[in-house]
Amino acid sequence: MTPTDVFSLTNLLVLPMWLLMIVLPKWKATRFLMTYKVVPLILSLVYALYIVIAMRISGGMDFGSLSSVMALFTEENAVLAGWVHYLAFDLLVGMWMIKQNEDLGIHQLLMAPCLLATFMLGPVGFLLFMLIRSLKTKKA
């Protein structure tokens, strides 16, 4: 399987999970997948595999400067690992937001944009959620 194939498969893997979290966050199947972190665990395995492959090809990873990190992202396997890293951690942040909302009770119509933004823009969705959370807790 090529890195391009794995890229496509990992993107396909996260889409249903995000859809479930946005549309059916309280559904039993969604809760199961979130509780056991099924999709992030699969992504973590893919990440571990491709980070090892990238390290074997490039001889290590240097995160000491911007130019060193830029050089890492010229190796296809390292870029794939980086992308899977984003997919996994954005998904974990989305799951955390839903878990936090169990106590907060933010309406699903407000949670949906937070989750969608986390899926598409990571930290922007987290920031939006934290702003709404802050406003919600001030009222309480």
N, C-alpha and C positions, 0 to 999 in steps of 0.2 A: 504494500500500500504506500503510495507516495505521500509526501507532506501535503500536497494539494488536496488529495483525497481525505486525509485526516482533518485538515482545515474545514472542508465542507461537512464532514460527519460531525465534528464537534459543534459547528454552528447549528446543524440540524438537531443535535442533542439538546441544546439549551432552549431552543425556541418553544417546544411544548411545555417545558418547566416554567418559563416566564409567563406563558399564556395561562397556565393553571394558577400561578401565583397572583396574576392580575385579575383574572375573571372568577376563579373558584378557589380562593385562598382557604376556605373552611371545609372544603370537600375532603372526605376521608383519604382518598388517594393522594391528594396534594399534601395533606398533613403528614402522611407516611413518608413521602419522598423528601419532605423538608426535615422531618424528625431524624431520619437516618442519613440525610445528606447524600442521597444516592447519586445524583448527577455530579455534584462537586467531587465526590470520591472517584468517580470514573474519570472526570477531567484531571484530577490530581495524578492518577496513574498515567494518563497520556502525557501530562506535563513532565513527570519524573522520567519517563522513557525518552522524550525528545530533548530534555535538558542534558541527559547523559550522552545521547548521540551527539548533540552540539558540542559538548565538552570534549568528547573523543576526537571530533573533527578539528576543532579550533585549538585544542590543547589547554583549555581552561577558560575562565571568565574573569574579566577585569572590569569592575564597576567603579574604579577610582577616579574616572574623569568622564566628561560628556563625550569626548572623542572616542574613548575606549568603549563606552556603551554603544555609540553609533557604529563602531566597527563590529560589535557583536551582532547587530541587527542587519548585517550584510550576509549572514549565514542563514540559509533557509530553515534549518532545524531550530536554530535559536529564535528566529522570528515566530515560528509556529509555537514553540514553548512559551514565548512571551504572550502571544495571543490567547493561548489556552489559560495562562495565568490570569489574564484579564477576565476571561469568561467565568472561571471558577470563583474568583474573588468578588466580582460584581454580583454573581448569583448568591454567594454567601451573605453579602451585604443586604441584598433584597430579602433573603430569608430572615435575617436578623431584624429588618424593619417590620416584617409581618409579625414576628414574635413580639417585638416591642409594642406593636399595635394591639395585641391582645389585652393589655392593661390600659392603653390610651383610648381606644375606641374611636380612632379617626375614621370618618366615613369612607367607604370604599371608593367613592367618586373622587376623594382627595388622595387616597393612597395610590390609585391607578396611575396618575401622572408621575408620582414619586418613583414607582416601580418601573414604569416605562423609561423615565429619564435615567434611572440607575442601569437599566439594561443597555441603553444606547450611549449614555455619557458618563457612566460610573459616578464619580464624585459629585456631579451636578445633581443627580437624583438623591444622593445621600444628603447633600446640602439642603435641598428642598424639603426632604423629610424632616431634617433637624429643625428647620424654620417652623414648619407646621407643628411639630412636636413641642417646640418652645412656646408657640402661641397657645396650644391646647393645654399645656401644663400651667401656664400663667392664669388661664381662666379658672382652673380648678382650685 
